[in-house]
Amino acid sequence: MPLYSTRTLAVAWDMWCHGHWLVPHINGEPYSEKAPLLFWMIQAGWWAFGVSDVWPRVLEVLFGGTQLVLISLLARRLFPDRPWMAKAAAWMLLAFGFAFLFGLQIMYDVLLATWVLAALLCLTPKPQRAEPRWLLFGLCIGFGLLTKGPVMLLHIVFPWLLGPLWNDWARLHRGRWYGRGVLAVLLGGAMLLAWALPAGFAGGEAYRQRLFFTQTAGRVVDKLAEGKNLQNHAEPFWFYLLWLPGMLFPFTGWPRMWVAVASLRRPLESGLRFALCWLLPTFIVLSLISGKQPYYPLPELGGMALLMAAAIALLRERQPLLASNSWLGTWPLAAGSFVAAVALFVLPQLAASQHFHGALGAWLAVAAPYSRYFSVVFLLLGALVLLRGRGELRRLAVAGLIGVLAINTLITLTIWPRYDVRPTSQLLGAADQAGRAIAFLGNYEGQFHFEGRLTRPIKELFGNPVVQDQEILAFSRAHPDGLIVRRVDQTDANALRYALLVQPFRSSWLEVWPAVALADLRSGQTPPEPAQPTRVYPADGRRTQSQP
């Protein structure tokens, strides 16, 4: 999915084909936004199995499977008297549709979540040893820092700082808890510096400045990112509250879970205190930080699974009537599933009525051939979650996961052509292999490099229309056989006549032009007729058209 996976793969590919194993690169320039561990792991697989997108996909699946094992071990240690918790927490983490969808992408946060769970597991007591495994704790911190930088500390610092509130050993040995914890954090920091110091000097002054100072600070404080071309993603403090129902789906539609959490009362057992010491301060700090993305709290979903599973377990023990009350069951999810089934069943009629226009009307027309198959799926899922008896949590988890998978599949069949940049990437790859220069109007974020196996940078042409006209003219004169890619809101007759390729991209269009033809048009001249017709990829992806 551009730009999540394509940017990650572009960095790994640039490092691979140019031998930049120390300093991550994108489009020929040092890339200071991320630490290198994920790129190294991708390249290790490419070294063993060859370059493809299969290994990065498998890698993300391995990260997710490791998280299920870690959360099960964490639940077993924190709730030793409740063996059900080890299974329930894993089922809940598996069922989170939000984590499932982002887990399909080749991103840093899935690996980061793995190191967070591993580090926190090192803090928890074992039956034969109450003291944390400080060396392993430090190593996990270091690997997390090498995955996504200092943000790793935010995800693990509060369970450690608040250790005496949930850990008996920490309460009895405060000096050793904090002293050895500091040493573990220093070990993790030393691992990061062992890479960052030589990388900073190898990458140059600008890279070193961004890596050590402005890159992280720009995410924390919006003002520091202004004018520095940093990825800040500034959002208001309540941003994560709006996303929380989606993060917790399908359990947001399970009243019993909300009643169980609301019924928690002091005194809380140590496992619940651990979850609260982890989740509450971390979410507060994440909300106060200027830069926000929906997937930044992914490492905390394990803590949410622990909290919800523990709340359900306590509700069953202390209030069995509420634990078995059918009005607190999964009927809201069943109702939603039935509504989705009906809507998908009548969708072909809605599309044929032609009452809907624009993007919605186009999507209805594309989805109509598939909708009734998915209507049957949601009808069966609704019936599944309506069943009563033992195994309510597992039925909910399975139904929720299959439902999210069905939605993802429907979107893939209908909307995916607007996100699939393979046609443009492959054309640019062939041009790059032929030695033709390539330029992009605006900010290029690596979306073509891996799929097209490009080995040379794409030149970025910035500025207002007047400046861009001058840049295009200069590029076409320097590279008469060069190509220029531009993104427009709506393609026009000139593009359909003179461009090499036109394809949809999100809510806009990508056009690949011969540099000379675009320069002629921008200067008011008529380009020569192209030797080949324009390749046009329609938004529904059902066929390729050629324009005369």
C-alpha positions as CSV (number, residue, x, y, z in Angstrom):
1,M,0.0,0.0,0.0
2,P,1.5,3.3,-1.0
3,L,3.0,5.0,0.9
4,Y,3.3,2.7,3.9
5,S,4.9,-0.4,2.4
6,T,6.4,1.2,-0.7
7,R,8.5,3.7,1.2
8,T,9.9,1.0,3.5
9,L,10.8,-1.2,0.6
10,A,12.3,1.7,-1.3
11,V,14.7,2.4,1.5
12,A,15.7,-1.3,1.8
13,W,16.1,-1.6,-2.0
14,D,18.2,1.6,-2.2
15,M,20.5,0.2,0.6
16,W,20.6,-3.2,-1.1
17,C,21.5,-2.2,-4.6
18,H,24.1,0.5,-3.6
19,G,25.6,-1.3,-0.6
20,H,24.5,1.4,1.9
21,W,24.3,-1.0,4.9
22,L,25.2,1.6,7.5
23,V,23.1,4.7,6.5
24,P,19.6,4.1,5.2
25,H,19.0,5.8,1.8
26,I,15.9,6.7,-0.2
27,N,16.0,8.1,-3.7
28,G,19.8,8.4,-3.4
29,E,19.7,10.5,-0.3
30,P,20.4,9.6,3.4
31,Y,17.1,8.8,5.1
32,S,17.0,10.0,8.7
33,E,13.4,9.2,9.5
34,K,14.0,5.6,10.7
35,A,16.7,3.5,12.3
36,P,18.0,0.5,10.2
37,L,17.0,-2.7,12.0
38,L,14.0,-3.5,9.8
39,F,15.9,-2.7,6.7
40,W,18.7,-5.0,7.8
41,M,16.3,-7.9,8.5
42,I,14.7,-7.4,5.0
43,Q,18.2,-7.5,3.4
44,A,19.1,-10.6,5.4
45,G,16.2,-12.4,3.8
46,W,17.0,-11.1,0.4
47,W,20.6,-12.3,0.8
48,A,19.3,-15.8,1.7
49,F,16.3,-16.1,-0.6
50,G,16.7,-13.4,-3.3
51,V,15.1,-10.0,-3.8
52,S,11.3,-10.1,-3.8
53,D,8.4,-8.7,-1.8
54,V,7.7,-12.2,-0.4
55,W,10.2,-12.2,2.4
56,P,9.2,-8.8,3.8
57,R,5.6,-10.0,3.9
58,V,6.6,-13.2,5.6
59,L,8.7,-11.2,8.0
60,E,5.6,-9.1,9.1
61,V,3.7,-12.4,9.7
62,L,6.5,-13.7,11.8
63,F,6.4,-10.5,13.9
64,G,2.7,-10.8,14.4
65,G,3.0,-14.5,15.4
66,T,5.8,-13.6,17.9
67,Q,3.5,-11.0,19.5
68,L,0.9,-13.7,20.1
69,V,3.4,-15.9,21.9
70,L,4.7,-12.9,23.9
71,I,1.3,-11.7,25.1
72,S,0.4,-15.2,26.1
73,L,3.6,-15.5,28.2
74,L,3.0,-12.1,29.6
75,A,-0.5,-13.0,30.7
76,R,0.6,-16.3,32.2
77,R,3.2,-14.4,34.4
78,L,1.0,-11.6,35.4
79,F,-2.1,-13.8,36.1
80,P,-0.6,-17.1,37.3
81,D,-3.8,-18.1,39.0
82,R,-5.9,-17.7,35.8
83,P,-4.6,-20.0,33.0
84,W,-7.6,-18.9,30.9
85,M,-5.9,-15.5,30.6
86,A,-3.0,-16.8,28.5
87,K,-5.4,-17.9,25.8
88,A,-7.9,-15.1,26.1
89,A,-5.2,-12.3,25.7
90,A,-3.8,-14.0,22.6
91,W,-7.2,-14.4,21.1
92,M,-8.0,-10.7,21.7
93,L,-4.8,-9.5,20.2
94,L,-5.3,-11.7,17.2
95,A,-8.8,-10.4,16.7
96,F,-8.0,-6.7,16.7
97,G,-9.0,-5.7,13.1
98,F,-6.9,-2.5,13.3
99,A,-3.7,-4.4,14.1
100,F,-4.5,-7.0,11.4
101,L,-4.9,-4.4,8.7
102,F,-1.7,-2.5,9.6
103,G,0.1,-5.9,10.1
104,L,-0.4,-6.4,6.4
105,Q,1.8,-3.5,5.7
106,I,5.6,-3.6,5.8
107,M,6.1,-1.1,8.6
108,Y,8.3,-0.5,11.6
109,D,5.5,-0.4,14.2
110,V,4.8,-4.1,14.1
111,L,8.4,-4.9,14.8
112,L,8.5,-2.2,17.5
113,A,5.5,-3.8,19.2
114,T,7.3,-7.1,19.3
115,W,10.3,-5.5,21.1
116,V,8.0,-3.6,23.5
117,L,6.2,-6.9,24.5
118,A,9.6,-8.7,24.8
119,A,11.0,-5.9,27.0
120,L,8.0,-5.8,29.3
121,L,8.1,-9.6,29.6
122,C,11.6,-9.2,31.0
123,L,10.2,-7.1,33.8
124,T,7.6,-9.6,35.0
125,P,8.3,-12.2,37.7
126,K,8.8,-15.9,37.0
127,P,7.8,-18.5,39.6
128,Q,11.5,-19.3,40.2
129,R,12.8,-15.8,39.9
130,A,11.2,-12.5,40.9
131,E,13.9,-10.2,39.8
132,P,13.7,-8.9,36.2
133,R,16.1,-10.1,33.5
134,W,17.9,-6.8,33.2
135,L,20.4,-7.8,30.5
136,L,17.6,-9.1,28.2
137,F,15.5,-6.0,29.1
138,G,18.4,-3.8,27.9
139,L,18.9,-5.8,24.7
140,C,15.2,-5.5,23.9
141,I,15.3,-1.8,24.5
142,G,18.3,-1.6,22.2
143,F,16.6,-3.5,19.4
144,G,13.5,-1.3,19.8
145,L,15.7,1.8,19.5
146,L,17.3,0.4,16.4
147,T,13.8,-0.2,15.0
148,K,12.2,3.2,15.4
149,G,14.5,5.4,17.6
150,P,13.8,7.0,21.0
151,V,10.0,6.4,20.8
152,M,10.8,2.9,22.0
153,L,11.5,4.4,25.5
154,L,8.0,5.9,25.7
155,H,6.3,2.5,25.2
156,I,8.3,0.8,28.0
157,V,9.3,3.5,30.5
158,F,6.1,3.8,32.6
159,P,5.8,0.1,33.6
160,W,9.4,0.4,34.7
161,L,9.1,3.8,36.5
162,L,5.9,2.8,38.2
163,G,7.2,-0.7,39.0
164,P,6.6,-0.5,42.8
165,L,2.9,0.0,42.1
166,W,2.5,-3.4,40.5
167,N,5.6,-5.5,41.2
168,D,6.4,-6.8,44.7
169,W,10.1,-7.2,44.0
170,A,10.3,-3.6,42.9
171,R,8.6,-2.4,46.0
172,L,11.0,-4.3,48.2
173,H,14.2,-3.5,46.3
174,R,13.6,0.0,44.9
175,G,17.3,0.8,44.6
176,R,18.1,-2.3,42.6
177,W,15.0,-1.9,40.5
178,Y,15.8,1.6,39.4
179,G,19.6,1.3,39.4
180,R,19.7,-1.8,37.2
181,G,16.9,-0.4,35.1
182,V,19.0,2.7,34.4
183,L,21.9,0.4,33.4
184,A,19.5,-1.5,31.1
185,V,18.3,1.7,29.4
186,L,21.9,2.8,29.0
187,L,22.7,-0.5,27.4
188,G,19.9,0.0,24.9
189,G,21.1,3.5,24.3
190,A,24.7,2.3,23.7
191,M,23.4,-0.2,21.1
192,L,21.6,2.7,19.3
193,L,24.7,4.9,19.5
194,A,26.9,2.1,18.2
195,W,25.1,2.5,15.0
196,A,24.1,6.2,15.1
197,L,27.6,7.7,15.7
198,P,29.3,6.1,12.7
199,A,26.2,6.5,10.6
200,G,26.0,10.2,11.5
201,F,29.5,10.8,10.3
202,A,29.1,8.7,7.2
203,G,25.9,10.4,6.2
204,G,27.2,14.0,6.3
205,E,26.3,17.1,8.3
206,A,22.7,17.5,7.2
207,Y,21.9,13.8,7.9
208,R,23.7,14.0,11.3
209,Q,21.7,17.1,12.3
210,R,18.4,15.5,11.4
211,L,19.2,12.2,12.9
212,F,20.4,13.5,16.3
213,F,18.2,16.5,16.8
214,T,15.5,17.7,14.5
215,Q,14.0,14.4,13.4
216,T,12.6,13.3,16.8
217,A,12.1,16.8,18.1
218,G,10.0,17.8,15.1
219,R,7.5,15.0,15.9
220,V,7.2,16.0,19.5
221,V,6.8,19.8,18.9
222,D,5.1,21.0,15.8
223,K,7.0,24.3,15.6
224,L,10.3,22.5,15.4
225,A,9.2,20.8,12.1
226,E,8.3,24.0,10.3
227,G,10.5,24.8,7.4
228,K,12.7,21.6,7.9
229,N,10.8,19.2,5.6
230,L,10.2,16.8,8.5
231,Q,7.5,14.2,8.9
232,N,5.5,15.7,11.8
233,H,1.8,14.6,11.2
234,A,0.5,17.2,13.7
235,E,-2.9,16.4,15.2
236,P,-5.0,17.6,18.1
237,F,-4.6,16.0,21.5
238,W,-8.0,14.2,21.3
239,F,-6.9,12.4,18.0
240,Y,-6.4,9.0,19.6
241,L,-9.8,9.1,21.4
242,L,-11.5,9.3,18.0
243,W,-9.5,6.4,16.8
244,L,-9.9,4.2,19.9
245,P,-13.2,2.5,18.9
246,G,-11.6,1.5,15.6
247,M,-8.4,0.3,17.4
248,L,-10.4,-2.0,19.7
249,F,-12.8,-3.4,17.0
250,P,-14.5,-5.9,17.2
251,F,-14.6,-5.6,21.0
252,T,-16.1,-2.1,20.8
253,G,-19.3,-3.8,19.9
254,W,-19.3,-6.2,22.9
255,P,-21.2,-4.6,25.8
256,R,-20.0,-7.2,28.2
257,M,-16.4,-6.0,27.8
258,W,-17.3,-2.4,28.6
259,V,-19.4,-3.4,31.6
260,A,-16.5,-5.6,32.8
261,V,-14.0,-2.7,32.5
262,A,-16.4,-0.3,34.2
263,S,-16.9,-2.7,37.0
264,L,-13.2,-2.9,38.0
265,R,-12.8,-1.8,41.6
266,R,-9.9,-1.6,44.1
267,P,-8.0,-3.5,45.2
268,L,-6.7,-4.4,41.8
269,E,-4.4,-7.4,41.4
270,S,-0.9,-6.9,40.1
271,G,-1.6,-7.8,36.5
272,L,-4.3,-5.2,36.2
273,R,-2.1,-2.6,37.9
274,F,0.6,-3.4,35.4
275,A,-1.8,-2.9,32.5
276,L,-3.0,0.5,33.9
277,C,0.6,1.7,34.6
278,W,1.4,0.9,31.1
279,L,-1.6,2.2,29.2
280,L,-2.8,5.3,31.0
281,P,0.4,7.4,31.1
282,T,1.5,6.2,27.7
283,F,-1.7,7.3,26.0
284,I,-1.6,10.6,27.8
285,V,1.9,11.3,26.6
286,L,1.2,10.1,23.1
287,S,-1.8,12.5,23.0
288,L,0.4,15.4,24.2
289,I,3.0,14.8,21.5
290,S,2.3,16.9,18.4
291,G,3.0,14.2,15.8
292,K,0.3,11.5,15.7
293,Q,-0.6,8.7,13.4
294,P,-3.3,6.0,14.0
295,Y,-0.7,3.3,14.1
296,Y,1.6,4.9,16.7
297,P,-0.2,3.2,19.7
298,L,0.0,-0.3,18.0
299,P,2.4,-1.5,20.8
300,E,-0.2,-0.7,23.4
301,L,-2.8,-3.1,21.9
302,G,-1.2,-5.9,23.8
303,G,-1.9,-4.0,27.0
304,M,-5.5,-3.4,26.0
305,A,-5.9,-7.1,25.4
306,L,-4.5,-7.8,28.9
307,L,-6.8,-5.3,30.5
308,M,-10.0,-6.4,28.7
309,A,-9.3,-10.1,29.3
310,A,-8.6,-9.6,33.0
311,A,-11.8,-7.5,33.3
312,I,-13.9,-10.3,31.7
313,A,-12.3,-12.9,34.0
314,L,-13.1,-10.8,37.1
315,L,-16.7,-10.2,35.9
316,R,-17.2,-14.0,35.6
317,E,-15.9,-14.5,39.2
318,R,-17.6,-11.6,41.0
319,Q,-20.8,-11.0,39.0
320,P,-21.8,-14.2,37.2
321,L,-25.2,-12.9,36.3
322,L,-23.7,-10.1,34.3
323,A,-21.2,-12.4,32.8
324,S,-24.1,-14.5,31.4
325,N,-26.6,-11.8,30.7
326,S,-27.6,-12.1,27.0
327,W,-28.3,-8.3,26.7
328,L,-24.6,-7.8,27.3
329,G,-23.6,-10.3,24.6
330,T,-22.5,-9.8,21.0
331,W,-25.8,-8.9,19.5
332,P,-24.7,-5.4,18.4
333,L,-22.1,-7.0,16.2
334,A,-24.6,-9.4,14.9
335,A,-27.0,-6.6,14.1
336,G,-24.2,-4.7,12.3
337,S,-23.3,-7.8,10.4
338,F,-26.9,-8.4,9.3
339,V,-27.2,-4.7,8.2
340,A,-24.0,-5.1,6.2
341,A,-25.4,-8.3,4.6
342,V,-28.6,-6.5,3.6
343,A,-26.8,-3.5,2.2
344,L,-24.4,-5.7,0.2
345,F,-27.4,-7.7,-1.1
346,V,-29.2,-4.7,-2.5
347,L,-26.1,-3.0,-3.7
348,P,-26.5,-4.2,-7.3
349,Q,-29.9,-2.6,-7.4
350,L,-28.5,0.7,-6.0
351,A,-25.8,0.6,-8.7
352,A,-28.3,0.0,-11.5
353,S,-30.6,2.8,-10.3
354,Q,-27.9,5.4,-11.2
355,H,-29.1,7.6,-8.3
356,F,-25.5,7.9,-7.1
357,H,-22.8,9.7,-9.0
358,G,-19.1,10.6,-8.6
359,A,-16.7,8.4,-6.6
360,L,-19.6,6.6,-4.7
361,G,-21.4,5.8,-7.9
362,A,-18.2,4.5,-9.5
363,W,-17.5,2.3,-6.5
364,L,-21.0,0.9,-6.4
365,A,-20.7,-0.1,-10.1
366,V,-17.4,-1.9,-9.5
367,A,-18.5,-3.6,-6.3
368,A,-21.9,-4.8,-7.6
369,P,-20.5,-8.0,-9.2
370,Y,-19.0,-9.2,-5.9
371,S,-21.4,-7.8,-3.3
372,R,-23.8,-10.6,-2.9
373,Y,-21.0,-13.1,-2.2
374,F,-19.9,-11.0,0.6
375,S,-23.5,-10.6,1.7
376,V,-23.6,-14.3,2.5
377,V,-20.3,-14.0,4.5
378,F,-21.7,-11.3,6.7
379,L,-25.0,-13.2,7.1
380,L,-23.1,-16.2,8.4
381,L,-20.9,-14.1,10.7
382,G,-23.9,-12.5,12.2
383,A,-25.4,-15.9,12.9
384,L,-22.1,-17.1,14.4
385,V,-21.9,-14.3,17.0
386,L,-25.5,-14.7,18.0
387,L,-24.8,-18.2,19.3
388,R,-24.8,-18.5,23.0
389,G,-22.9,-20.7,25.4
390,R,-19.2,-21.2,26.2
391,G,-16.6,-19.8,23.8
392,E,-18.3,-16.4,23.3
393,L,-14.9,-14.7,23.2
394,R,-13.4,-17.1,20.6
395,R,-16.6,-16.8,18.4
396,L,-16.3,-13.0,18.6
397,A,-12.6,-13.1,17.8
398,V,-13.1,-15.4,14.8
399,A,-16.1,-13.5,13.4
400,G,-14.4,-10.2,13.9
401,L,-11.2,-11.3,12.1
402,I,-13.1,-12.9,9.2
403,G,-15.3,-9.8,8.9
404,V,-12.3,-7.5,8.7
405,L,-10.7,-9.9,6.2
406,A,-13.9,-9.8,4.1
407,I,-13.9,-6.0,4.1
408,N,-10.3,-5.9,3.2
409,T,-10.9,-8.4,0.3
410,L,-13.8,-6.4,-1.0
411,I,-11.7,-3.2,-0.9
412,T,-8.9,-5.0,-2.7
413,L,-11.3,-6.1,-5.5
414,T,-12.8,-2.7,-5.9
415,I,-10.6,0.2,-4.8
416,W,-7.1,-1.4,-5.0
417,P,-6.5,-0.4,-8.6
418,R,-6.4,3.2,-7.4
419,Y,-3.5,2.3,-5.1
420,D,-1.6,-0.1,-7.4
421,V,1.4,1.8,-8.8
422,R,2.8,-1.2,-10.6
423,P,2.0,0.0,-14.2
424,T,3.9,3.3,-13.6
425,S,6.7,1.6,-11.6
426,Q,7.3,-1.0,-14.3
427,L,7.4,1.6,-17.1
428,L,9.9,3.7,-15.1
429,G,11.9,0.6,-14.3
430,A,12.3,-0.1,-18.0
431,A,13.3,3.5,-18.7
432,D,15.8,3.4,-15.8
433,Q,17.4,0.2,-17.2
434,A,17.7,2.0,-20.6
435,G,19.6,4.8,-19.0
436,R,16.8,7.4,-19.3
437,A,16.6,10.1,-16.7
438,I,13.3,10.4,-14.7
439,A,11.8,13.4,-12.9
440,F,8.8,13.9,-10.6
441,L,6.8,17.1,-10.2
442,G,6.7,17.7,-6.5
443,N,7.7,15.6,-3.5
444,Y,8.7,12.0,-4.4
445,E,8.4,9.5,-1.6
446,G,9.9,6.3,-3.1
447,Q,6.7,4.8,-4.3
448,F,8.1,3.5,-7.6
449,H,11.6,2.5,-6.7
450,F,11.2,-1.1,-5.4
451,E,8.5,-2.3,-7.7
452,G,10.3,-0.9,-10.7
453,R,13.7,-1.9,-9.3
454,L,15.1,1.6,-10.1
455,T,18.8,2.0,-9.4
456,R,19.1,5.7,-10.0
457,P,17.4,8.7,-8.2
458,I,14.3,10.4,-9.5
459,K,14.8,14.1,-9.8
460,E,12.3,16.2,-7.9
461,L,11.0,19.4,-9.6
462,F,9.6,21.8,-7.1
463,G,8.2,25.4,-7.2
464,N,5.2,27.3,-8.4
465,P,3.9,26.7,-11.9
466,V,6.3,29.3,-13.4
467,V,9.3,27.8,-11.7
468,Q,8.2,24.3,-12.6
469,D,7.9,25.3,-16.3
470,Q,11.5,26.5,-16.2
471,E,12.5,23.3,-14.4
472,I,10.7,21.1,-16.9
473,L,12.3,23.0,-19.8
474,A,15.8,22.7,-18.3
475,F,15.3,19.0,-17.6
476,S,14.0,18.3,-21.1
477,R,17.0,20.0,-22.7
478,A,19.5,18.2,-20.4
479,H,17.7,14.8,-21.0
480,P,15.8,14.8,-24.4
481,D,14.9,11.2,-23.9
482,G,13.9,11.6,-20.2
483,L,10.5,11.0,-18.6
484,I,8.5,13.2,-16.2
485,V,5.9,11.9,-13.8
486,R,3.2,14.2,-12.5
487,R,0.2,13.8,-10.3
488,V,-3.0,15.7,-11.3
489,D,-6.5,15.9,-9.9
490,Q,-8.0,15.1,-13.3
491,T,-6.4,14.0,-16.5
492,D,-7.1,15.8,-19.8
493,A,-7.2,15.3,-23.5
494,N,-3.5,16.3,-23.9
495,A,-2.4,13.6,-21.5
496,L,-4.6,11.0,-23.2
497,R,-2.9,11.9,-26.5
498,Y,0.8,12.7,-25.7
499,A,1.6,10.9,-22.4
500,L,3.1,7.5,-22.3
501,L,0.9,6.2,-19.5
502,V,-2.1,7.4,-17.4
503,Q,-3.3,5.6,-14.3
504,P,-5.5,6.3,-11.3
505,F,-3.8,6.9,-8.0
506,R,-6.0,7.4,-4.9
507,S,-8.4,10.3,-5.8
508,S,-6.1,11.7,-8.5
509,W,-4.2,10.5,-11.6
510,L,-0.5,9.7,-12.4
511,E,0.8,10.6,-15.8
512,V,4.1,9.6,-17.3
513,W,5.3,12.0,-20.0
514,P,8.2,12.3,-22.4
515,A,10.0,15.3,-21.0
516,V,10.2,17.0,-24.4
517,A,6.4,16.6,-25.0
518,L,5.5,18.0,-21.6
519,A,8.0,20.9,-22.0
520,D,6.4,21.7,-25.4
521,L,2.9,21.8,-24.0
522,R,3.9,23.9,-21.0
523,S,5.6,26.4,-23.3
524,G,2.5,26.6,-25.6
525,Q,3.8,24.5,-28.4
526,T,2.3,21.4,-30.0
527,P,4.4,18.2,-29.4
528,P,5.0,15.8,-32.2
529,E,2.6,12.9,-32.4
530,P,3.8,9.9,-30.2
531,A,4.9,6.7,-31.9
532,Q,2.8,4.6,-29.6
533,P,-0.7,5.3,-28.2
534,T,-1.1,6.3,-24.5
535,R,-1.6,3.4,-22.1
536,V,-4.6,4.3,-20.0
537,Y,-5.5,2.3,-16.9
538,P,-9.1,2.9,-15.8
539,A,-10.0,3.3,-12.1
540,D,-11.8,-0.1,-11.9
541,G,-8.7,-1.9,-13.2
542,R,-10.8,-4.2,-15.3
543,R,-9.0,-3.5,-18.6
544,T,-6.3,-1.5,-20.2
545,Q,-7.3,1.0,-22.8
546,S,-5.2,2.6,-25.6
547,Q,-6.1,6.0,-26.8
548,P,-5.5,6.8,-30.5
